[in-house]
Amino acid sequence: MEELGILSKCAQPSYKSMSSRPNEESVGNVLDREFQVDEEMSVLVSDLTSVKVGQHWNYVRFLIDLHIKSIKELERKSPTL
């Protein structure tokens, strides 16, 4: 590579610390780990996850019904180029 004048460039992983501790937000634990739900659509949970694909972050949001334990809604967002 040196003979051809080619340089390699490696990306360094970066970590950004959170201002608050995860899972210790000001929202109370309403379910108290009681996941046995008797009625459909009475208890919904959501999750937002970011995934890096190539050089871009993509976001996936899930909406899950705890009664039937299945995904009710799925949304994917990727950055516009």
C-alpha positions as CSV (number, residue, x, y, z in Angstrom):
1,M,0.0,0.0,0.0
2,E,2.8,2.3,0.8
3,E,4.4,1.9,-2.7
4,L,1.1,2.8,-4.3
5,G,0.5,5.8,-1.9
6,I,-2.7,4.2,-0.5
7,L,-3.7,5.0,3.1
8,S,-6.2,3.1,5.1
9,K,-8.7,4.9,7.2
10,C,-10.4,3.1,10.1
11,A,-13.4,4.5,11.9
12,Q,-13.1,4.6,15.7
13,P,-16.2,3.5,17.6
14,S,-17.6,6.2,19.7
15,Y,-19.6,6.0,22.9
16,K,-21.8,8.7,24.2
17,S,-22.7,8.4,27.9
18,M,-26.4,8.9,28.9
19,S,-27.3,11.7,31.3
20,S,-29.6,9.3,33.2
21,R,-29.3,5.7,34.0
22,P,-31.2,3.4,31.6
23,N,-34.4,1.9,32.9
24,E,-34.5,4.3,35.8
25,E,-36.6,7.0,34.3
26,S,-39.3,8.9,36.1
27,V,-42.0,6.7,34.7
28,G,-43.5,4.3,37.2
29,N,-43.7,0.5,36.9
30,V,-47.4,0.2,36.2
31,L,-47.4,-3.5,35.2
32,D,-45.1,-4.6,38.0
33,R,-44.2,-7.6,35.8
34,E,-47.7,-8.8,35.5
35,F,-47.8,-9.7,31.9
36,Q,-51.0,-11.9,32.0
37,V,-53.4,-9.6,30.2
38,D,-57.1,-10.6,29.8
39,E,-58.2,-8.2,27.0
40,E,-56.7,-7.6,23.6
41,M,-55.3,-4.0,23.1
42,S,-55.6,-3.2,26.8
43,V,-51.8,-3.2,27.4
44,L,-49.5,-2.1,24.6
45,V,-45.7,-1.7,24.9
46,S,-43.3,-0.1,22.5
47,D,-39.7,-0.1,21.8
48,L,-37.5,2.1,19.6
49,T,-34.2,0.6,18.5
50,S,-31.5,2.2,16.4
51,V,-29.4,0.1,14.1
52,K,-26.4,1.3,12.1
53,V,-26.4,0.1,8.5
54,G,-23.4,1.2,6.6
55,Q,-22.7,4.8,7.5
56,H,-26.3,5.6,8.5
57,W,-28.5,5.0,11.5
58,N,-31.9,3.4,10.9
59,Y,-34.7,3.3,13.4
60,V,-37.2,0.5,14.1
61,R,-40.3,1.0,16.3
62,F,-42.4,-1.8,17.6
63,L,-45.8,-1.7,19.1
64,I,-46.6,-5.0,20.9
65,D,-49.9,-6.2,22.3
66,L,-49.2,-8.2,25.5
67,H,-52.5,-10.1,25.4
68,I,-51.6,-12.0,22.2
69,K,-47.8,-11.3,22.5
70,S,-47.5,-10.2,18.9
71,I,-46.4,-7.1,17.0
72,K,-49.3,-4.9,16.2
73,E,-47.4,-2.2,14.4
74,L,-43.9,-2.0,12.9
75,E,-42.3,1.2,11.6
76,R,-38.9,1.6,9.9
77,K,-37.2,4.9,9.2
78,S,-34.0,5.4,7.4
79,P,-32.3,8.8,6.8
80,T,-33.0,10.5,3.5
81,L,-29.9,10.9,1.5
